[in-house]
Amino acid sequence: MNPVDTSPALPRLGFEWPQGPELSEVMTREWLVTNGRGGYASGTLAGCNTRRYHGLFTPNLPGRGRTVLLARLVEEAHVAGQTFHLSVEEHADGQGLSEGAALLRGFHLDGLIPVWDYALGPSRLRRKLLMVHGQNTLFVVWEHVSGPEVTLRLRPFPVMRPHDGPLSRPSHAPIVRLQGALVEMQAIPDAPPLRMRVYSDCATPFVGLSQTSQPLFFRTEKARGYDSQEIQHSPGYFECGVSQGGILALGLTTDEVWTLDRDPAQAFELEQERERKLLSRAPAEARTGIPARLVLAADQFIIDPTRPMDDAWAHSIGQDARSVIAGYHWFTDWGRDTMISHAGLTLSTGRYREAAAILRTFQHYVKDGLIPNYFPDGENEGVYHTADATLWFFHAVDRYVETTGDGALLKDLFPTLAGIVERHQRGTRFHIGVDPSDGLLRQGAAGYQLTWMDAKVDGWVVTPRRGKAVEINALWFNALRLMAMWAERLGSDAKPYMGAAERVYGSFNKRFWNPATDCLFDVLDGEDGRDDPAIRPNQVFAISLRFPVLRRERWDAVLKVVHDALLTPVGLRSLAPGHPDYKATYDGDLRARDAAYHQGTVWGWLIGHYIDATLKVNPDIQAARALLAGLAHHLEHGGVGQISEIFDATEPYRPRGCIAQAWSVAEALRVFLKTHVT
């Protein structure tokens, strides 16, 4: 008797269009596949690239960062004397949207694997793809579902440019080498070649007949104020037939040749087994429904950062280096985003080893009492201009130790944490330090944006918030109280930490309360010496953290103001309507967008701390769960199966920014589980 398979079923999220979709449905929805190394593949459901970041194969190359190696495949199918164009492209002259979208009959995510179904006259064809986890390798498979034989012509367009690089730069056709079943393409000196292989019984599958595209138009780049046209070159095409029940596969890699010496079907089976194991490790309530979808979404952000320095120190202590991509497509690993996301991405998914590895990775990079704000693409050294990321580190350590009971890691981290506190008390970079007059933490340096509201364009810091920011001091108080608790646990002297915390508590409650608004000032002692009364979500952290710095009798008033002015179905507005700087939509060129980034724009991740705070006041689990309905609905829009970075501040709360953001997913998952009703 065969053993019963008790592993969780992979969640399915999809759409069906018996007569074909509306073009707008499939041009505005996007898909994303990742490989655990920072690389990805992504595009629209229609198959039309609308962003410079869209591409079929964008690995994270050591020393170079994310690089679009294969922008697209032009797919042409011949069936019973008819020709069908599966791919979709938009030309700069306004023409060129082909019939490919109209041929779609369905799209779904099978776990994390995107699957397209096409009607090609009397035949049905299915396409799916994956990136092999831990490798810079991609497989695309076409399955012949029914009908007469289909002859597929697949024309690759390699562009081989940085994923955020200019589209208008001259593009050169790669050098092509045929090596048996392999086709090698290389256009970047000193970079690994792009190797391609077709899995078929075709005698001569590659035809070296080159082609240059018309100027292609990227509509999203145009809307964002960037260059939006690119001419692409193809060195040839593959052409093979596939009969009913058969498959045709294409493999791509920048890794060793042997990575393509495998059955593509096995690669898909192993990926689905990996995803089922992810669900098995998660709490029982996270193995079905929306939480299961978020568990898999969370996996796309946890990466091996592939920095040689990380591998060296990590292996020396028997540890894996791990980090978190803040968002796709353009973010790298950011300290602040990593620490805010840490609990949801790792603890809510049962990934405790990765949780410890992430904390150790950032411990390794502590410098002058700060963890890095972010690591630039393809570089080894971090950039440290942040006042809050390091304080979120304490919060992440707390949740980790509380969940796992890992006293050994706490003991290892404690000296580092103590050093961080000492540097903040003494003062560190960017004028981050304690004001001896009141014990509050101040920060700010000309030309730098140090809090999470960090928009800057052309030297203009949109929300400088220099002075004593409300969430910085909520985090500082929380860190001091945590240190006192941990010092007692480890047999150290807790009195200095508790004494500093008591002083912060007294000063905070004396100075931050604004009776004119019945809530908290956002910043004290600002650049002009004034206190900023702007109503922002930052005051929520004075209630939501483990050790709230705000006195209990003021919680209800603060939460009422936040509820009435900032709460939306998809998160909290970053500024209340009615403020002179409030912006209802996030749109236009970079300057216009950055002017709105933290001036009204809704942030999904804030819903987690809002729910934490409201449950302290009113432990109504069902009411708290109802606050997540908008984000649950959003999983079918924007980046399908993911949660966007930001949203417009008014209906219909259009998703903006990154199509997949780590802290949006992490906080949604965490509070979905927190509000689970048995």
C-alpha angles and dihedrals in degrees: 000000000000116000115255113253106235097172115123119268114248113251116248123212119178156128135236127206111183091186097029129275132277106261092237090059094059100033095057097042116079136195129214134197122181137186107211091253099081094268124120149172120220145159144136122297087246091060093241117128109229098166133053084235094060114104142134093238124022109159124183102244118201110256092006107059126211109358127183102227099164114029096183150326119241104218120201121179128197116201126170093333095316128110122216127188109212096178124079126212134171119215127214090242090062094256134098108071097142131205094265095104092049089055092059116108099170148356129195143161111236095199098308097334115104116222128190125194120204134190109216103181105280093355133077121212130187126200127193135166143188142181112228109246111250094011138085089235131118133189127197118191129192115199120198102222102178145333135046123340116290122215110206124202110195117191115188120210108200113191101171100200135131107279091239094036125118118283094208098064116111112272123211128204112249126245107259125211125182114212109175108286091355129089114200122199123187130175102145115077115231092010124111113266122249107250120200132186133180117215104215143101091251110135097218107011099169121070114191098216108133127214136187119212127229113254103291121218124221105199098190092052089051091052090050093053098251133122106284110186131083135173113212132197130213121196095203145310144260119232126188140149125237125194131207110297092014132110138217118202137189123200127197130185145159090196126086118315092248092067087078092051093093141088108267089214088061090052090057092047092051092048092052090047089052091051093049089052089053089056092045090056093051122087114279093253090056096057098082139038124004095341090057090052089051092048088059092042089053091056091065092068101049109091147168097242091217093218108146091220090056093052092050098054095035094054091046090064096036092253134127118235110235134173140164130251103224095212146336132278108014111011124096124199111311125192096219095047091045094054095044090047096042100095096043096044097045115012095042088050098046093246097137097153091056089045091058092043092054092051091049092048092057093040086060090057099048108130128174089352094305136104117218119278089214145328115244115237112279095001132114101212123077128225113234108198099126133108099189109036092079092050090051085056089069090050092052093048090050095053091045095051092043091053101040104026088224099165092166093064091045090053090051093048098043097083090050091049091048089052090052092053091048092051091049091050092048095039132255140194124334091021091289106159149107119288103230091210095068108001093244121136117248131187142173143120128187112268095014132107105206106169127069088267088077110150114149130166130173091350092309112127101205099198106016093170090188112177128041108343117201098231092044089059093043088054092044092053090047091051093050093049090048090051091051090051093047093045090057091048092051096042096252130130109280097178098088091053094045092047092052090047093052090053092050090048093053095045094044095053092043097049111026099056112101111195091189092067099023090234140068133303111246096219132010126207093013129186092287092041092256132120116245113231095187110139106237135155094250091092090067090077090064085071106026102058122091091258107036113208094200119086113253096241090066099050096088093052093049093048092049091055091047092047094049099041108027113022118106132164091264104040141298128318113241092224133020120254111255095047112121091239096048116129120192097197136039105218146117131047125344095275093049092047095048089049087061099035095098099008101088103323111133120244117204097203092065091070089076095061092039089057091045089054097044092049089056088058099035118015094205102141095185093052090050092049090052089062089067097058093096094054091046090055090046091064087081093054138055104009100012110237092011138085121241126236098241144356137210112270095237136048131325083030092216113208114249141173118026115011090221123033124183099216092045091056095038097051093043091052093045094053093039085062093041090055095044112136116207 
